[in-house]
Amino acid sequence: MRYVDIPTAAEIRALAKKRHPASLSFSLRTTPLTQEAQQDRIKFSNLAHDALQQINDGRISKSDFAALEASLADMVEDDDFWAHQSESLVVFATPDRIRTFRLPNHLMDGVEISDRFHLTPLLRAVTFPHNAIALVLGQNAVRAVEITGDRPAGEIQGHGMPSDAASVARKASILGRSPKGRLQGSEGQKVHLLAYSRRVDEALRPLLSGGDVPLILVVHEPLRSIFLSVCSYDHVLEGHPEGVSEESTDAEIASASRVLIDAYYEDLLKEVRGTYASRVNDRRASDSVSEIARLAVMGGVETLLVDMETTLPGQLDPSTGEASFSETSGPDSYDVLSEIACRVIETGGQVMSVRQADLPGSSPLAALLRFPI
């Protein structure tokens, strides 16, 4: 079983504001297999040892160093923690606190030491959270299944959700013969299914309102088309999860739905890259790190694509956005790409942490801009 902790946007903003001269940001590949937990523990212990050696140079007080060393040692010794992992682990540590996030993404092993946290790897989980709601809809039963990256799939209750189509029609069955003078046959059945679909849609609204989580339909024709004709939600995914039906378990539905969820996020990336290509000539898109840094501070970045596996040591002027770069990380430098991403988040922009192959060019950054350069 995978154990996952997806950070909220508020948590990321709070982490972005933290400052301490000994801010350690760890990322490492892990495994959900308990029998291999010892290997993960050893990898982290080695990274922690290397990091402590680098900061044991008078950067912080002896008491702060001792507190940090003790906290990291306690974490290494926590058997239960290492027995419950996912695909990757991100750890943010200072002498006064340690934050951990177990993520479903595949990250590279490494540690960054600066006066602030390196957040780019964490942003990957927010870019592709793999959350969705599957509506399992049939004439005789309906349920909404919540699919997330941090816990097993399970049914969620919508207020006023009908039990079946017959209960909405107030009949024993919508397939029965109607009294004389009323709709009957296929026409009458369609009217009942329309009413049923409207009730289901109404019950779903509070669960979906104000968000953009994908809605996946596990429903067959003709009910699928009928429901779509009255559905008030805009983020319904096309396609039907393969190999599942109303009788499938929540776990089976979640597993089959992930194929559609992955395709959905790939389509989002394609759309962003297409928009980027269409805006380049109008100078409302850029892959220049220096230009993007300046615009990020001004609130001029609408959407930022950042390579999750690249770091550029340096500094960013907080007032002008002027970026300066260093050969290596050090006490007076940090990852400029991560800092730019934080600035975009603070000014209301969208950040997508991606792999280099998903970027439109060779630069580790690409941005859609709110106004021309």
Salt bridges, closest charged atoms under 4 A:
ASP5 OD2 - ARG102 NE 2.80
GLU11 OE2 - ARG99 NH2 3.09
ASP50 OD1 - HIS49 ND1 3.76
ASP64 OD2 - HIS20 NE2 3.80
ASP79 OD1 - ARG41 NH2 2.92
ASP80 OD1 - HIS84 ND1 3.44
GLU87 OE1 - HIS106 NE2 3.42
ASP109 OD2 - LYS43 NZ 3.30
ASP115 OD1 - ARG116 NE 2.88
GLU146 OE1 - ARG151 NH2 3.02
ASP150 OD1 - ARG151 NH1 3.30
ASP201 OD2 - ARG205 NH2 3.16
ASP250 OD1 - ARG143 NE 3.00
ASP262 OD1 - HIS130 ND1 3.34
GLU266 OE2 - ARG273 NH2 3.47
GLU291 OE2 - ARG283 NH2 3.57
GLU302 OE2 - ARG279 NH2 3.42
GLU309 OE2 - ARG355 NH1 2.75
ASP335 OD2 - HIS118 ND1 3.04
GLU339 OE2 - ARG19 NH2 3.73
GLU339 OE2 - ARG116 NH1 3.15
GLU339 OE2 - ARG343 NE 3.46
ASP358 OD1 - ARG273 NH1 3.95
